[in-house]
Amino acid sequence: MLENFKSYYQPGSDCVPASEETIRKYENKVPGSLIEIWKTSGFGKYNDGLIEFVNPADFEDSLWTWLGREVPNYVPFAISAFGELFYYRRLTEVDEDVCIIDIQYREIKTLIWSMNGFFEDLLLDEEDRNVWLRESLFREAFKQQGELKKHEVFTFVPILAFGGAEEIEYLQKGNAQVYQDLVFQMTS
């Protein structure tokens, strides 16, 4: 399972398999494909930090802030290198999707209708990577500013809503949770 994803996305040296306690906490809330990633290569940066798979507990507060309420069947599982938050929604016993909170533009969008589709289609499509992960800008920022640490992202300064631009000279590094909260407060 997930052979294409695993052949394209290389886990970083910071990746750590999830604890059994974390697996137990979320195994009935997320699909087996995500649990497989958590058990094998684990939480951490992939492809130099283009995307980071995170312990949901670390980003639940951020998700609830952006949604305006707690939703038990929504699970944050990844961040982009620019602080966007990806979360999984179990809608019914058979319906699911993956959504993104685009913090820069205060938009919540459904990206794809399955976690397997997220791994095997969306993340492998070059156009989708440039739209949702800003891959070209990420590569430029990585080359200029170096690698990102755990939960660290490239931040737009000023934020895009206040005149920043999706260009290298507007980027700094910062903590993802703090950045998500700051952008939320500044654009509310």
C-alpha positions as CSV (number, residue, x, y, z in Angstrom):
1,M,0.0,0.0,0.0
2,L,1.2,3.6,-0.8
3,E,4.1,2.4,-3.0
4,N,3.9,5.5,-5.2
5,F,3.8,7.8,-2.3
6,K,6.7,6.0,-0.6
7,S,8.9,6.1,-3.7
8,Y,8.4,9.8,-4.2
9,Y,8.3,11.1,-0.6
10,Q,11.5,10.5,1.4
11,P,11.2,10.7,5.2
12,G,13.7,13.1,6.8
13,S,16.1,12.2,9.5
14,D,13.7,13.8,12.0
15,C,11.0,11.2,11.3
16,V,9.9,9.2,14.3
17,P,7.3,6.4,14.3
18,A,4.2,7.2,16.4
19,S,3.8,5.7,19.8
20,E,1.4,2.9,20.4
21,E,-0.6,5.2,22.6
22,T,-1.0,7.7,19.7
23,I,-1.9,4.9,17.3
24,R,-4.6,3.6,19.7
25,K,-6.0,7.1,20.2
26,Y,-6.5,7.7,16.5
27,E,-6.8,4.3,14.9
28,N,-10.6,4.5,14.8
29,K,-10.6,8.1,13.5
30,V,-8.3,7.9,10.5
31,P,-7.7,5.4,7.7
32,G,-5.2,2.6,7.7
33,S,-3.0,4.3,5.1
34,L,-2.3,7.2,7.5
35,I,-1.7,4.7,10.4
36,E,0.7,2.9,8.1
37,I,2.8,6.1,7.6
38,W,2.7,6.8,11.3
39,K,3.9,3.3,12.2
40,T,6.6,3.0,9.6
41,S,8.4,6.3,8.8
42,G,6.3,8.3,11.2
43,F,5.9,11.9,12.1
44,G,8.3,14.4,10.6
45,K,9.4,16.2,7.5
46,Y,9.2,14.5,4.0
47,N,11.1,15.7,0.9
48,D,13.2,18.1,2.8
49,G,10.1,19.6,4.6
50,L,7.8,20.1,1.7
51,I,5.2,18.4,3.9
52,E,5.4,17.4,7.6
53,F,3.2,14.6,9.0
54,V,2.4,15.7,12.5
55,N,1.0,14.2,15.7
56,P,-2.7,15.3,15.6
57,A,-2.6,16.2,19.3
58,D,0.0,18.9,18.5
59,F,-2.4,20.7,16.0
60,E,-5.9,20.0,17.4
61,D,-6.0,23.4,19.2
62,S,-5.1,25.1,15.9
63,L,-7.7,23.2,14.0
64,W,-10.4,24.0,16.5
65,T,-9.4,27.7,16.5
66,W,-9.7,27.9,12.7
67,L,-13.0,25.9,12.6
68,G,-14.5,27.8,15.5
69,R,-15.4,24.6,17.3
70,E,-14.2,21.1,18.2
71,V,-15.2,18.4,15.8
72,P,-14.3,14.9,17.1
73,N,-14.2,13.2,13.7
74,Y,-11.8,15.8,12.2
75,V,-8.1,15.0,12.6
76,P,-5.2,17.3,11.7
77,F,-2.4,15.2,10.3
78,A,0.0,17.4,8.2
79,I,1.3,20.9,7.6
80,S,2.8,22.4,4.5
81,A,6.2,24.1,4.6
82,F,4.2,27.4,4.7
83,G,1.9,26.6,7.6
84,E,-1.3,25.3,5.8
85,L,-3.0,22.7,7.9
86,F,-4.3,19.4,6.3
87,Y,-7.0,17.5,8.1
88,Y,-9.0,14.3,7.6
89,R,-12.8,14.2,8.0
90,R,-14.7,11.0,8.5
91,L,-18.1,12.0,7.3
92,T,-20.0,8.7,7.5
93,E,-19.0,5.1,7.8
94,V,-18.0,5.1,4.1
95,D,-17.5,8.8,3.2
96,E,-14.3,10.7,4.0
97,D,-12.3,13.5,2.6
98,V,-9.1,15.5,3.2
99,C,-9.3,19.3,3.6
100,I,-6.9,22.2,3.8
101,I,-7.0,25.3,5.9
102,D,-5.2,27.9,3.7
103,I,-4.3,30.3,6.5
104,Q,-3.0,33.0,4.1
105,Y,-6.3,33.4,2.3
106,R,-8.6,32.2,5.2
107,E,-10.1,29.5,3.1
108,I,-11.0,25.9,4.0
109,K,-11.2,23.7,1.0
110,T,-11.9,20.0,0.4
111,L,-9.0,18.7,-1.6
112,I,-9.9,15.1,-2.3
113,W,-12.4,12.5,-1.3
114,S,-10.1,9.9,0.2
115,M,-6.9,9.6,2.2
116,N,-5.5,7.2,-0.4
117,G,-6.3,9.7,-3.1
118,F,-4.4,12.3,-1.1
119,F,-1.3,10.1,-0.9
120,E,-1.4,8.5,-4.3
121,D,-2.9,11.2,-6.5
122,L,-2.8,14.7,-5.1
123,L,0.7,14.6,-3.5
124,L,2.1,13.0,-6.6
125,D,0.7,15.5,-9.1
126,E,3.1,18.3,-9.9
127,E,0.4,20.9,-10.5
128,D,-1.3,20.0,-7.2
129,R,2.1,20.2,-5.4
130,N,2.7,23.7,-6.7
131,V,-0.8,24.8,-5.9
132,W,-1.3,23.3,-2.4
133,L,2.3,22.9,-1.2
134,R,3.9,25.8,-3.2
135,E,6.6,23.4,-4.2
136,S,8.6,25.8,-6.5
137,L,8.7,28.5,-3.8
138,F,9.6,25.9,-1.2
139,R,12.6,24.7,-3.2
140,E,13.9,28.2,-3.6
141,A,13.4,28.9,0.1
142,F,15.0,25.7,1.1
143,K,18.0,26.4,-1.0
144,Q,18.4,29.9,0.4
145,Q,17.4,29.4,4.1
146,G,18.1,25.8,4.7
147,E,16.1,23.0,6.3
148,L,13.1,23.4,8.6
149,K,13.1,21.9,12.1
150,K,10.1,20.1,13.7
151,H,6.9,22.2,13.4
152,E,8.9,25.0,11.8
153,V,7.6,26.6,8.6
154,F,8.4,29.4,6.2
155,T,6.3,32.4,7.2
156,F,5.3,35.3,5.0
157,V,6.4,38.7,6.5
158,P,4.2,40.6,6.2
159,I,1.4,38.0,5.9
160,L,-0.1,37.8,2.5
161,A,-3.3,39.5,3.7
162,F,-1.3,42.5,4.7
163,G,0.8,43.0,1.6
164,G,3.3,40.2,1.7
165,A,3.9,38.3,-1.5
166,E,4.6,34.7,-2.5
167,E,8.2,35.6,-3.1
168,I,11.5,34.5,-1.4
169,E,12.3,38.0,0.0
170,Y,9.1,37.9,2.1
171,L,10.0,34.6,3.9
172,Q,11.3,33.9,7.3
173,K,11.2,30.8,9.5
174,G,8.8,30.4,12.5
175,N,6.9,27.9,14.6
176,A,3.8,26.6,12.7
177,Q,1.4,26.7,15.6
178,V,2.4,30.2,16.6
179,Y,2.2,31.4,13.0
180,Q,-1.3,29.8,12.4
181,D,-2.6,31.5,15.6
182,L,-1.0,34.8,14.7
183,V,-2.4,34.8,11.1
184,F,-5.8,33.8,12.5
185,Q,-5.8,36.7,15.1
186,M,-4.5,39.3,12.5
187,T,-7.1,38.4,9.9
188,S,-10.2,37.8,12.1
